[in-house]
Amino acid sequence: TGSRIVIEPPGPKAKALIEQDRRYIATATKASPLAVREAKGGIVTDVDGNTYIDFVSGVSVLNVGFQHPAVVKAVQDQAARLFHYAGTDFYYDVQVDLAKKLAGSTPGDHDKKVFFSNSGAEANEAAMKLARWSTKRKMYISFIGGFHGRTMGALSLTASKSVQQERYFPTVPGVIHIPYAYCYRCAYGMSPDSCGMHCAKILEETYFPSFLPSDEVAALFLEPVQGESGYIVPPKTFVQEISRICREHGILLVDDEVQAGMGRTGRMWAIEHFGVVPDVLCT
């Protein structure tokens, strides 16, 4: 089955639900007046009986579709065995098994450890803390157009839409934003065939000598493919050059795979397309 509209949306039930949502739930934005009742595969049914083809996989988090039988069974089996136990305080085999799988799937053959968090923003917050703690440095580099979350630390890295920053100043100090390798609309007015990866080399040529001491930068946060700013895919050489600069200056390369990872680009992790091994991977 596909899409089928029986009542012009939003229907009466949807309108009633939307009114209650606005009354009781604090939220910044909604994408559309779609009031969902259930979903299966790639089809979503709203509270008035209309059906829609979901081309966004529940906003890009359900790569295998809704109600996949293997996923449903795994959830049911786990809930019947043990619904929750504090892995922060005790030991639990499922957490260890998952950590091993994640470590084995990520680039590089070095020893790795996994830190479990509750959201993408929290993963990036943890990476910020880890970078400061391990390097004893205080500053960060992030890219214009990047989105890393809306909690105060992650928001400090984010430079996607100015409205996301509105009324929250000051955010975490020490974050420097530079243009991303958006070759279609180059911030420097150059072209890929002649620029020599200026957008990466500008760190060493301009930023580090003039006002950003490289030995005070803890980490550089990178989305291998920028998401919120328009699915921007940088040249392979850009990511490789950024990786080289980080490595030579002792700066940790943090790979934010919250939007681009988990197979969405054809490989498990988007960074794999660039032949680069990050120091930290957030998902």
Secondary structure as GFF3:
##gff-version 3
##sequence-region A 1 283
A	DSSP	alpha_helix	12	24	.	.	.	ID=ss1
A	DSSP	beta_strand	36	40	.	.	.	ID=ss2
A	DSSP	beta_strand	43	46	.	.	.	ID=ss3
A	DSSP	beta_strand	51	53	.	.	.	ID=ss4
A	DSSP	alpha_helix	57	60	.	.	.	ID=ss5
A	DSSP	alpha_helix	69	81	.	.	.	ID=ss6
A	DSSP	alpha_helix	93	105	.	.	.	ID=ss7
A	DSSP	alpha_helix	120	135	.	.	.	ID=ss8
A	DSSP	beta_strand	139	143	.	.	.	ID=ss9
A	DSSP	alpha_helix	152	157	.	.	.	ID=ss10
A	DSSP	three_ten_helix	162	164	.	.	.	ID=ss11
A	DSSP	beta_strand	175	178	.	.	.	ID=ss12
A	DSSP	three_ten_helix	183	185	.	.	.	ID=ss13
A	DSSP	alpha_helix	198	202	.	.	.	ID=ss14
A	DSSP	pi_helix	203	207	.	.	.	ID=ss15
A	DSSP	alpha_helix	208	210	.	.	.	ID=ss16
A	DSSP	three_ten_helix	214	216	.	.	.	ID=ss17
A	DSSP	beta_strand	217	222	.	.	.	ID=ss18
A	DSSP	alpha_helix	236	248	.	.	.	ID=ss19
A	DSSP	beta_strand	252	256	.	.	.	ID=ss20
A	DSSP	three_ten_helix	270	274	.	.	.	ID=ss21
A	DSSP	beta_strand	280	282	.	.	.	ID=ss22
###
